[in-house]
Amino acid sequence: MHNHFYVFHSSSISLLPCSCARTESEFLKDIVKDVLRKLAPRYPNHRKELVGVEENYEKIESLLKIGSSKVRILGIWGMGGIGKTTLASALYDKLSPEFEGCCFLANVREESDKHGFKALRNKLFSELLENENLCFDASSFLVSHFVLSRLGRKKVFIVLDDVDTSEQLENLIEDFDFLGLGSRVIVTTRNKQIFSQVDKIYKVKELSIHHSLKLFCLSVFREKQPKHGYEDLSRSAISYCKGIPLALKVLGASLRSRSKQAWECELRKLQKFPNMEIHNVLKLSYDGLDYSQKEIFLDIACFLRGKQRDHVTSILEAFDFPAASGIEVLLDKALITISGGIQIEMHDLIQEMGWKIVHQEHIKDPGRRSRLWKHEEVHDVLKYNKGTEVVEGVILDLSKLTEDLYLSFDFLAKMTNVRFLKIHSWSKFTIFNVYLPNGLDSLSYKLRYLHWDGFCLESLPSRFCAEQLVELCMHCSKLKKLWDGVQNLVNLKTIDLWGSRDLVEIPDLSKAEKLESVSLCYCESLCQLQVHSKSLGVLNLYGCSSLREFLVTSEELTELNLAFTAICALPSSIWQKRKLRSLYLRGCHNLNKLSDEPRFCGSYKHSITTLASNVKRLPVNIENLSMMTMIWLDDCRKLVSLPELPLFLEKLSACNCTSLDTKITQQQVLQHMLQSRIPYLRKHYLKCYDEEYFFPGDHVIDECRFHTTQNSITIPYLQKPELCGFIYCIILSMGPLLECDVSCSVYQDGIRVGWLERLLEYENLISDHVVILYHDISEFDKISEVHDHFFSNITFIFENNEDRITEFGVFPVYASESGLKLVGSKEIFE
C-alpha cells in the first residue's frame, strides 16, 4: 500500500512555478483519483469472505461523513468476538486510499501493557508521517510543533483497535484537534466508558440468522449454503452460536469434513451447555484436538502468542511436538491466525480460554499447574519455592518487578520437568532484577528453551546438563563463561549472549551438530574466539571491541558481522565460504586490508558488504560477486578507487569516502548503469525503486549537457523513439542529512508526466556529495498521450525539504544498436 500512498503527501508534492494556473489541491485530486483507480480492483476481492459486514460499514460510512472537512471520531463498541476489529479492518481497507496518511494500531490494550504508551505513540506518529525512525518523548505536549504542523496539513485515517481505558486513548492522542481537515479516527473497544471524545458510537450487533448461516456454511462447507442433508444440523449449530462471528467460525471449523453422526454427537454435546458463554463455545474446538495439538495450543496461548511462525515452530519442535502439522490444525480450527503472513496470533477470548484450561489444572495452587505466566503467581511460586514437578514452563517479565527478587539456590530444584524457562524484560533499562545470593544448584535436565536476561552468576550450574537444550538466550548477563568442560550439545541451535560484557570465552561447540546461529554482540571482554562447527550459518560479533582474533570453520556460514571489533586482518579462508552472503566490517579501525590474496567463490547472492574505515582498496575481483546487490563503504576515507562493480549492484553508499575522485567515480557509475543495471531492469521488466549511488562530489561532470545550479531545467526537444529514461545526478551540500527528501517532478508541455522521490539519511556529510538515480520511462504517467515522435519542453524540477541541492544534471538514456547511450555525452558513455 505504501508504494501508492507516498506519492501524494502534501509535504512531498512538487509544484509548478507560480505562473501555472493549477493549484496543489488540484494536483492532489488528480493523483488521488489515479491511485484509487489503480487500487479499485483489490478491495472487492478482499470483501468477498466478509459476511454481514457490508450493511455495518455502510452505516458507519454515513456516521463518518467522509465528505465533511471536519475531524470526526467514531467509536465502535461491542463484546469480544463480535467482529469489531473485522469491521474496522474492512473500513480501513476501503477508505484509507482516500487519505494522505493512515495507521491501523492493533491490539492497543495488549501492546500498551507490553511496551508502554510511548512505543505505541511512536508507531502511530511514525506511520502517519511515513518515517520509521521518529521518536517522541513520553509526554504528548513535547511532540515538536514541526511534527504537529505536518500532521495538521494532512488528512489522515486512524484506527485504534481494542482500546481498553480512557487513559490509553488519551495517552495515544490527547487532542484530536491537531489532525488535518477531513481526518477520521475509529476507536474499537469493549468498554463504552472510554468514549468521552467521540462524535458517534456504533454498537456492533449479532449477525442475523441469514448471515450467521452464510458465515457458518463458508467456514464448514466453504460454500454459502448448507450441503444437502445438513440443513437442520446447520440451523441447530447457528442457534447455539447466537450470532457471534467468532463462535460461528470456530464451531464451523471443528465440524469441517465430519460425518453426520459426528455432527449429531457434537450438537448433543452442545445441549449440555445451553447458556454457556463464548468461552465454552471456543473450547469445543480445543476438545477436538489430540494430546500434542492441545499442548501446542496451550504453549502458544501462554508463552508464544505474537511470535514469528518460524520461531514458534522451532521452539515447539524442540519440545518434540509435531509443530508444523499441529499449527496447521490450529489454523484450520480457527484457534490461531497468521498476522502479516508470519506472526502467530489468536483472539483474546481464545487465549483466555487457554489460560482458563491451565488454571483449572489446580485452581488454588499455581505451583501445581503446567504453565506459569501470570506475574503475581510466578513471583509467588519462585520466591517461596512452591514449584512442583507438574510445572513445564515459566515466564517472568522483569519489567513488572517492583523490587529486586531474591531467590534461593534451589528454587528450581522441585521443578524437574521444566522445558521452557524465560526470565526476560521488554525494556533495555530494567530497574529490578532476579538475584541468587547463594548461587544456583541446578536446572532441569529437560530444559529445551532457556532465556534469562540479566543472569547474575558468572556461569551456569556445574550440574546443568545441556544435552536437551535447543535455544540459549542470556542478554546482559554477568557470565564469564557458560560452563566448564565439554557438553554434548547435540540439540543446540541458537546461542545469544548479547550484552554479556564480562564474557571471556565460549565453550567447545564442536559437538553442536545442529548449531545455526551464535550472537555475541557487545561481549566487550572477549579477546579471541574459535568456533569449530560444521553447521553454523550466522555469527554476529558486532561491538566485541576487544576481539582481535577469530576463527570460524563452518562451510555453511551465510552471515558474518565483525563491525566495531578490533580485528587487524581477515583470514583468506573467509573468502572460501561459498554460502557467505553478508559481511559487515564497519568500524574495524585496525583493519587495513581484507586479505593478502582474496579469492571469491560462489555467487554471493543478495550479498551486503560493509567495510572498515581504513581500507584503501576493494579487491579487484569483487566484480565476480555477480549477485551482490548492495555495498556500504561509508567513512572509508582512505579508499582511493572502486573496482568494476558487480553486475546486479543496485545500491552503493560511499558517504565521506573523500579520497575518491568524483569525476572518475561518476563515470564509473554511469558506465555500470548503462552496461549492466538498466539493461537488466528493462529485460526483466523491473522497477528502479532501489537504484541509488551515493558518494562525494561537488559538481556534475562536464560531459552532462543538461545541468544547472537552479531548481529546474527545460530540455526543449527530445526524440521519443528508443528513449529509455533519465539518469539524474544531484549534488547535495555538506552537513547532516536528517530525513532529507529529494524529489524530481517532470512536466511535458505543462502536464506532469513523471515523479521520483528518495529519502536520504546520514549523520553528517563532511563534503558535498552526489547521488545518482535512474528514472525509467515506463514509470511516467500520461507519457503516451503526448506527441507521437518527440517530446517538447520537458521540464525537470528538483526539490529538497532541507534546501541542500546545489546543482543537478539530467542524462537522457537512449537505446541503440550498440547498446545504451547518453544523449549529448561523449562516446565514453555508450
N, C-alpha and C positions, 0 to 999 in steps of 0.2 A: 504494500500500500504506500509506503514512504516514497517509492520511486515516482509516484504520481504527485504526492502532496507537496513535496518540497519546491516544486517549480512555481507555485503561485502564492508563496508567502509575501506579504507586503514588504517585508524587510529585504527581500531578495530581488524584487522585480526591478528591472532596468527600464527607465522611461526614455521616450524620445525627447529631443530638445523642446524647449518651451514653445517653439513655433508650431509644433504638432498640435492638432486640434483635439486629439484623443486624450482622455484622462487616464490616470492609473486605475480607477474603478472600472472603466470600460475594458481595459486590458485584462483585469482580473476576471470580469464576467466572461470574456471570451475563453480564457484559459480554463476556468471552472467548467464551462459548458463542454469544452473539448475533453477534459478529464472525465466528467460524468458520462460522456458519450462512450469513452473507452471502457469505463468500468461497468456500464449498464448491464452487459450480459452476465456478469458474475453473480450478482445478488439473487436473482430469481432462482438460479440453480441451488444456491445455498439455502433458500427458503423452503424448498420442496418438502423437507422432512420435518418442518416445524408445524405442529398441529395445534390449532386453536390459538395461535399467536396473532394471526392476521387481524382479527377483529380487535384484539387488545391493543396492538400497536397503532391501528388506525385511530382508536380513541385517544391514545397517548399523543399521537401526532397533533391532533386537534388541541389538546391541552398545551402542547409545547408552542403552538402558534409560530411555526417556523418563519413565516413571512414578517413577523414583527421585529423591529430593531431593538426592542428592549431585551435585557438579560433576564432569562426565565429559568427557575429552578423547579424541577419536578421530583416528587418523592414517589417511589414505587414500593408499596408495603404489602406484606403478606407473610404467611407462615413458611417455615423451612420446607423446601422441596416443592413449593407451589409453582415455581417457574419464573421467579423474579429475575434471576441472572440470565436465563434464556431469553426472556423478553427484552431485557436491557441490551443483550448482545445483538439481537435482531435489529433493534432500533439503531444501535451503533453502526452495524454493517450497512444499513440502508441510508442513514442520514449523514454519517461522517464525511462522505465525499463533498458535501455542501459547505464544509467548514475549512478554515485555513489552518487550524491546528486541532488535534484531538488526542485524548488519552482515556483508556479504559483501565481504571485502577481496581484490580480484582482483589477479593478477599481482604478488605481493609481491616476487619476485626482481627483476623489471624495474623496478618503481616505487621500490624501495629504492635501486637503482643510480642512478636518475634524480633522485629528490627527497630521498633520505635517510630514515632511520627516524623522525625527528621528524614529518615531514609525514604519513607513513603512520599513526603512532600518533595524531596529532591527528585524522585522519579516522576512525579506529576509535572513539576515545572520543566524538567529536562525534556520530557516527551512533548509538552506543548510548545517548547522553544526548539525542539529537534536538536538538542545538544546533550549527549550522554555525560558530559563532564561537569555540568553545572552542579554546584553545591552551595546550599544556603545555611545560614545559622538556624538553630532550633527555634528561635523566636521569629514569628512571621513578620513582625514590624521591621526586622533587619534586612528583609529582602530589598535589594537595591532599587532605587527609583528607576534606573535604566531598565531593569527586568520588568518591573510593573508597567512601565510605559510601553514596552514591547508587547506585553500581553494586552494592554489597553487598546492597542491598534489591531488586534487580531480577533476575529470571530471564531471562537473555539467551541468544541463539543467535549464535555467531560462526563464520564460515568464513574461514580464512586460506588463500588459494589460491596454489599454486606457491611454497611456501617452499623455499629452496634450502640454507640453512645454519642451524645451531643458533643462531648469532648473530642472524640475522634473527628467529627465533622469540622469543628471549629479549629482544630489544630491543622487540618489539611487546607481549608480555605476559610480564613477568619472573616473576610469581607468579599462578597461576590461582586461588589461594585467596580473592582479594578478590571474585570473582564471586558473585552471589547463588545461593541454594539452587536446585537444579534446572537450573542453566545447563549448556549444552552447547557444546563447541568442536570444530570439524572442521578438520584441517590436511591439505592435499594437497601432495604433494611427489614428486620423482623420487629423492630422497636419503633412504634409510631411516635413515641415521645420526643424523638430527636428532631422532628420536623418543625422547628421554630422559624426557620428562614425560608422555607419553600413556598412557592406560589400556589401549587396544587399538589394534592395527594391522590395517587391512583392505587386502589386496592386490587390486587390480583385475585381473581376468584377461581374456584374449582372449575375444571373443564366440564362442559355439558356431556350428557350421555353419548351424544353423537360423536363429539371429538374424543371422548375417553375411549370409545370403541375403536375409532380410527387409529389413535395412538397406540393402543394395546395391540391391535392387529399388525401394525407396522413393526412392533417390537417382537411379536411372537411368530408371525407368518411372513413378515416382510411384504405384506400386502395391506390394502386399505380395508378389506372386508374379511370376516372370518371364513376359514375353509369350510367346505360342506361337511356337516356333521358336528361342527364345533360351535355353532351359533349360540346354543343355550349355555354351553360351558363358558364361552367368552363373556356373555352377559353376566353370568354369575361372578366371574372374575372381576369385571369392572365395577360391579356393585360393591364388592369388598373394598376396592381402592378409593372409592369416594371422590373421584375426580382429581386426585393428586398425581400430577405428571410423573414424579419420580417413582411413586409406588407402582404406577402402571408400567413403566419401563422395566423396573426390577422384576415384577411378577411375570411380565411377558417374557423376559429373558430366561427366567427359571423354568418356564413351561415350553420353551422352544424345542421343537423336534421330539417332544414327549408323546407317548401314546394317550388315547382317551382314558384308559384305565389310570394312568399316572395323573392325568388332569383331575379326574374324579377324586382320586386319593388326596391330591393337594388341596382341592376345593373343600373336601370334607374336613381336612385339617384346619382350613381357614375358619370353618364354622365354630371351632372351639374358642376362637378369639374374635367374637363379632364386633367388639367395641375397642379393640386394641388400637393403640396409636401407631403412627407410621413406623416407629422403631421396630415393631413386631412384624410389619409387612416386609421391611427390609431384611429382617433376619431369616425370612423364608428362603432367600437365595443362599444365605450362609449355611442353612441347614442342608442344602443340597450339595455341598462341597465334600470332597473326601478329606482325609486327615491332613495330607500335605497342603492341599489348597486352603484349608482353614488356617493352618499355621502361617502360610504366606500372607493371607489376608490380614491376620492379626498383627504380624510383623510390620506390614505396611501401615495399618491403622495406628499402631503405637509408636513406630520408630522411623518409617521411611517415606511417609507422605511428602510429596513435593520434591523428591529427589529424581534425578535423571534415570530413565528406564534402564540404560546400560549399567549404571552403577548399582541400582537396586537388584538387577538380575545377577550381577557378580556377587553381591553380598548374600543373596538367597541361595545361590549355588554353593557358596561356602558352607552353608548350613545343611548341605546335602538334600536340598529341596529341588524338585523339577521346576525350576524358576520360569523358563520360557513358556512351557505349556500351562503352568499354573497361572501366570499373568494373563495368558490368552483366555483362560476360563473365566477369570475375574472380569476381564473386559466384556466377554460375551454375556455375563450375568449382570452387567451394569453396576458392579460393585466398585470398580475403579474406572477412571478415564485417562486418556493421554492428552496432556495440555501442550500446545505448541509443537506437537509431533515428537516430543522427547521426555516430557515430565509426567510422572505418575501422580494423579490427583484422585480424590474421592470427595463425594458430597459430605458436608458436615454431619448430616444425620446418619449417614452410613458409617462415618468414623466414630460417632458417638455410640452407634450400635456395637461396633467392635470393642470399644472401651468397656461398655457395659458387660459384654460377654466375659472379658477378663476379670472385671470387678466381681462378677458372680462366682468366680472360682473360689473365692473366700471373702465374704463381704466384710468381715470385721478385722481381718489380719492381712494387710498388704504384703507382708513378708512371705505369705504362702500363696502368692499369685505368680503366674508365669512371667508376667511383664510388668515393669515398674517405670512409669513415665511422669506421673503427677508429682510436681515438685515437692509439695509438702510431705507426701508419702515417701518419696525417695529419700528425702532429707532425714526423716524419722527412722526409716529402716537402716540406713547406713550409719547414722550417728549412734544409734542404740543397739546395733549389731543384731537386728531382728530378721535378717535374711535366712532363708532355708534352701534346701536342695530343690525346691519347686521353682525357684527363680531362674529364668533363662535369659532375660535381657533387662538391662538397666540403662536409663538415660538421665543425666543430670545436667541442667543448664547453669553454669557458674554465674552467668549474668543475673540470675534470680536470687542469688545468695544475698542476705542482708548482713552477714558477718562471716568471718573465716570459719570453715568447717574442719574440725579436728577429728580424725578417725583413728580407731585402734588398729594395731598391726594385723589383727586377724579379722577385720570387718568383712572380708570376703571368704573367710575360711569355710563357713557353712553353706555358701552358695556354690556348691561344687559343679553345678550344671550350667553355669552362666556361659553363654556362647556369644553374647553381644553386650559390650560394656562401652558406654560413651559418656565421658565427662568432658563437656565442651563449653564454649562460650561463643555467642554471636558477635561479641564485641572484642576488638583487639586490646581494649583498655579495661579489662575486668578488674574491679576493685578487690574482690574477695576470692579466696582460693581454697582448695582442699589440701590439708596438711596431715602428714603422717609422722608425728614426733618420735614414735618408736619403730619406724620403718614399716615394711610390708612383708608379711610372712609368705604369702603365696597368691597366685592367680589360678583360676580354674584351668585345668589341662584341656578342657573342651572349648576354650576361648577361641573363636574364629575371627571376631572383629574387635579390635582394641583401639579406641580413640580416647586419649586422655590429655587434654590441654593443660599446660602449667604443671605437669608432673613434677613433684618436689624432690624426688630422690635422684641420686647420681647414677643408678642403674636399676633395672628390673630385678625382682627377687631371684636369688640363685636357684631356688627350687622351681622356678617357672619353666614349664615345658612348652615350647613354641611350635611343636610339630603340627598342630591343627590350625595355627594362625594363618589367616589369609590376608588380612589388611591391618597394618600397624600405623597409626597416626598419632603423633605426640608433638603438638605445636608448643613452642615457647616453654619447653621443659628445662629442667636442671640436669638432664642426663649428660654424663661424661662418656658413657658407653651404654650399649643396650644390655649386654650380659657378658659373662666370662665364658671362654671356651667356644666350642663349635656346636651349634644346634642343628638338628635335622629340620630344615625349613622347606620341606618338600611341597608344602601348600602355599607358601607365601607369594603374594603377587605384588603388594604395594608397601613401600616404606615412605613415610612422610614425617620428617623431623624438623619442619620449618621453624626457624627462630630459636632452635636449641643452641644457644650461643656458647655453652660450655662443652659441647660435644668435641671430643678429640679423636675418636675412632669409631668405625663401624665394624661389625663382626664379619667373619668369613661368610660370604654369600655363595660360595661355590656349589653348595647343595640346594640352593633355592632354584630348582629347575623350572619353576613357573613364574619367576620374578619378571615383572613387566615395567615397573616404574619405581625410581628412587629419587626423592626430592629432599635435598639438604640445604635449602635456601637459608641464608643468613646464619649458617653454622660457622661463626666467626673464629672459633678456636681450632678448626680443622685445618691442619697444615699439609697433609698428604692423604691421598686416597687411592686405593686399589679395589676395583670391582671386577671380580672374576665371575662372569655369568655368561651363559650361553643364550639366555632368553631376554635379557634386559633391552627394553625399547626406548625408555626415556630416562635421562639422567640430568637432573636440574641442580646446579651448584651455584645459582645466582647469589651474589653477595657473600660468598665464602671468602672474605677479604684476606685471610691468611693462607689460603690454599696456593701452593707453589708447584706441587707435583701431583699428577693424577694419571691413572691408567684404567682403561675400561676395555675388556676383551670381547664383549658381546658383538657378534656379527649381525644381530637383529636391531642394533641401535638406529633409531629414526630421528631422535631429537637430543641435542647436547647443548646445554646452556652453561657457559662459563663466564657470563657477564659479571664484571666487577669482582673478579678473582685476582690473585697475584701471580698467575702463571706467566712464565717467561717465554715459553715456546710450546707449539703444538707438535705432538709426535706425528710423524708421517703416516703412521698406521691409521690415523683418523680418516685420511682421505681414501682409505681402502674399505671403509664401511659403505657397502653398496646400497644399503637401505637408508642411509643418513639423509634426511630431508631438511633439517633445520639446525643451524649452528649459530649460536649467539656469543659474541666476544666483546660486546660493548663495555667500555670502562676497564679493559685489561691494559692498564698503563705500562705494565712491564713487558708486554708482548711487542716485539719488534719485527717479527717475521712469522709467517704461518708455518712453514717447514722448509727444509733445505731443498727438497725436490717433490713438491706436491704432485700427486698423481690422482686425478679424479676418475672414479669408477662409477658405473651405473648412470641412471638417468636423473637422479635428484629431483624427482617430480615434486612440483609445488614447493621448491626449496626457498628458504628465507635465510639470509646470511647477514649478521650484524658484526662489524669489525671493530677492532680496538683502535684507539686514537693514535697510537704510534706507528701503525702500519703505513709504509711508504708506497707499496705497490701491491696490486692484486696479482694472484697467479695468472700467468699469460693464458694458460689453458682453461680458465674459468668458462670460456665460451662452450666448452664441452658439456657443461651442465645445462643441456638444452632445455630442460623443463623448469629451470629456475625462473620464478615469476617476480620475485621482489628482492632487492638488495638495499640494506641500510648501511650507509658509510658515515653517518653524522659524526662531526667533530674529529674526523681523521685529518687533522690539519697538516700532516706531513705527506699525505697522499698526493703524488705529483701527476698521475695519469691513470686513465682507465684502459683496460684491455678491450678487445672486441667483446661486445655484450652478448649474453645468451639469447637464443632465438626467441624465447617466449617471455622475455623480461618485459613486464608491463609497468613496473614502478621502481624508480631509482630515487633514493633520498641521500644526497651528499651535502647536507647542510653544514656550513662552516668548514668545508674542505677547501681552505683558502689557497692551497698550493696548486690547485687545478687551474689549467689555462682555460679561460672561459670560451675563447674562440674555438679552440680545438675540441673542447667538450661539447659545445653546441653543435659543431659539425658532426661529431661522432654520434650524438643522439639523433640528429636528423637522418644520418645515414642508416642508423639502426631502425628508425621508424619507417623509412622508405623501403628498405630492403627486406625487413623481417616482419615487424608488427602489423603495419597497415595491410600488406598483402594477406597476412594470416587472418586478420579480423574480417576482411572483406570476403575471403574464400569461405569462411565458416559462418558468415552472417552474424558476427558477434558485435555487441555494443562496445563503446570505448569508454565506459564509465571509469575504469581504473587506470587508464593511461596517464601517467604523471611522472615527470622527470624534473628534479629539483636540485639545484647546485649553484655555487657562487657565480656571479656575473653582473656587470654594471651597464651593459649595453647589448642591444640586439646586433648580431653580426652584420657586416656591411652587405653581405650577399642578399639580404632581405630588401626587396624593392619597396614593399608596403609596410613602413613603420613610422611611428610618430611618438612625440612626447605629450600629445594632447590626449583627451579621453576618448576620442573617436577618430576613425579614418574611413574614407569612402573610396572604394575601387570603382571607377566609372564604368568599366566594361570587362566582362569575363565570358568566355565561351562556355556554354552549358555541356555539350557532349564531352564525355570522358572526365568530367570533374568529379573527383572522389571525396573531397572535403577540404578542411583547412587545418594547418598546424599553427598554433598560437605560441609565440614567445613573449612572456610577460616579465618585466623587470620590477622587482619589489625592493624598496629601500630597507636599509638595515634597521635592526631593532626587534623587540619581541613581537611574535605573531600569536595573538590570542583570539581565537575564533575569527580568523581572517577569511572572509568570504570574497572570492574572486569570481566575477561573472562576466560573460560576454553575451550581448544581445545583437542579433544580426537582422538588419532590415533590408528589404529589397523594394525599392520604389515606395518607401514609407510604410510597408507592411512587414511586421515582424515575422520572420520565417525560421529563426533559429535561436536557441538559448542554451548556454552551458554554464555550469557553476561548479566550483571546487571550494572545499573548506580546508584551509591550510593552518596548521598549528605547530609552533616551535617556540621553545622557551626564549631564545634570543639569537638573532642573526647578527654576526659581528661584521658583516659586509653586505652589500647589495647582492641579491640573488635573482636567478632566472628560473621560472617554471615553464615547462613546455607541455602543452596539452594538444590532443587531437580531437577534432570535431568532424565526424563523418557526415556526408551529405544526406545519408539515409535517415538521419535523426532530425532533419529540418522539417518544419511544418509548412504546408501550402507551397512547397517548392515546385510542385508540378503545375501550379496554377499560373505561374508567370510565363514569360516569353519562351517560345519553343527552343530556340537555338542559342540564346545568350541571356546573360543577366546584366542588368544595368543598374548603376547607382547602388551598389551593395555597401551598406554602412555597418561598421563594426563598432559597438560602444562597449568599452571595458570599464567596469566599476569595481570598487573595493570598499567595504564598510569602514576600513581604517585609513583610507586615502593614502595607500602605500605604493600605488602603481606610478612609476616614473617614466616608463616607456613600454611600448609593446609593438610587436610585429606580426604580420599575417602572411603565411605562406599558402597560397592555393596549391593543392595537390592534384595532379592530373595523371591519368593512365596513358601509357604509350606502348609501342611495340617492344621497346627495350626495358620496360618496367615503369615504375612511378617516377615522376619528376616534379620539381617545384617551379612554378611559373615565375619568370623574372630572376631566376637564380642561375649561378654558374653550373656548368656541366658536372661539377664535383658532386652535386646533389641528385643526379639522375640515378 
